[in-house]
Amino acid sequence: MIKKWMAIIGIAAFAAFGLGYWGYQQNQTKKMLQTALANNYQRAFYNAAYHVQNTEVLLGKSLVSAGVANNQRLFDQIWTESNQAMDNLTQLPVGDELLGRTVKFITQLGDYSRMLSQQVAGGKPVSPDQLGTLNNLYNQVSSLNKELGTIHAGIMDGKYTFSDLAVNGSRRLAREGSKLAGPNFQAIDRQMYGYPTLIYDGPFSDHLERAGARGVTGQEVNRDRARTIALNHYDNKGGENPIAQVTGTVESNIPAYRVEIARRKNGKVAGEPVVVDVSKKGGHLIWMLNPRSINNSSWTITKARSRAQSYLESHGYKNFKPSYYQTNDNAVTFNFALNQGGVIIYPDLVKVTVALDNGQVVGMDARGYLTSHYNRRLPRPKLNEMQARKLVSGSLKVEGSGRLALIPLDANREKLTWEFKGTLGGDSYLVYINAIDGKEEKVLRLLDTNNGLLTM
């Protein structure tokens, strides 16, 4: 009898263990599925926000664009971005209280943009009434961006998760819809901006990918000469004599020697080495980076700009004009573009980074200049500033004077343009009008941040 009961107890214990293990497995599986689901929602949300942000930027450009070809391209891009935004929005676990009107709006925006693209392609310009509609659409997209931004901020603050939205989305968003549309767009994560290009790289930087390097000239240099060149560019700022050695070679569009410079303090190596690439042909400094810590900021931007300018001139870079800059970690990076006869040559870029604690030059990047520079014969403008200014969209309030600028359109084409800066509402734009035929070549939107200017 006892054996029988022992057997029953054993079977029950085994069953309980099995049931518990099954429950544990089910729970783990459920957690894995919830994590996967949340990741899918997160990806869809960020993709949707990215495409909505792009749509807002493109709509803003369409309001200040006066070029027919440019307008057609912009409307086609808005249509594409709208479709992609809609595809991702429909994957979100959000109730009809928000999602229904949003998807409807995005769909109508895409259809309207497609219609305008076909209209412009047929030779009929955008009418004043249609321009007013575009302005209204722009304002609505801006509101949608704020809405998405606030939802993102709530998730980042831990107020709710994507899983919460899946379970309670309709009920919560119905109850708090007005709150979710609050003015907290500034709190959105940088990925919502979709990695805009830094304007201190110049408004145009795609040319850096161009094969070859027209600015690299001269005879081949050996390793010892490369060491000397690297040390010559190193801003020692009163430190002990550094030690430089060639640690390898770099095979790229500009073959180079990799030189490392050991900084010394009290007779010993201190910190990570300064890294410098020197071209094998001609011995040009390609780039330099001093990775030292910069713990405070006492220099002004004006003083640092003057230091960067004098550093460039001491290394043979004459007639370079500083324009945009960006600050980061107590250092400031300046963009210098070649000034040829009063024309800003955007492809010929040199960047200099200055530490704001003591004014030491801790970085230099000459890849833009070495890739693009050659002795250009610039065409004579057929349009003066006033004539070009009249070709800028009347929607844009132009600020100051225009200036001549050579811009790269792709790897093989450069155009002489008039550059105008202006505003529409609270947004700033750069517009480039061809100085020969008056065609609108490019429209860029400026984003002013605490650290510098971004362009999209």
Buried (B, 14 or more C-beta within 10 A) or exposed (E): EEEEEEEEEEEEEEEEEEEEEEEEEEEEEEEEEBEEBBEBBBEBBBBBBBBBBBBBBBBBBBBBBBBBEBBBBBBBBBBBBBBBBBBBBBBBBBBEBBBEEBBEBBBEBBEBBBEBBEBBBEEEEBEEEBBEBBBEBBEBBBBBBBBBBBBBBBBEEEEBBBBBBBEBBBEBBEEBBEEBBEEBBEEBEEEBBBEBBBBBBBBBBEBBEBEEBBBBEEEEBEBEBBBBBBBEBBBEEEEEEBBBEBEEEBEEBBBBBBBBBBBBEEEEEEEBBBBBBBBBBBBBBBBBBBEBEBEEBEBEEEEBBBBBBEBBEEBEBEEBEBBBBBBEEBBBBBBBBBBBEEBBBBBBBBBBBBBBBBBBBBBBBBBBBBBBBEEBEBEEBEBEBEBBBEBBBEBBEBEEEBBBBBBBBEEEEBBBBBBBBBBBEEBBBBBBBBBBEBBBBBBBBBBEEEBBBBBB
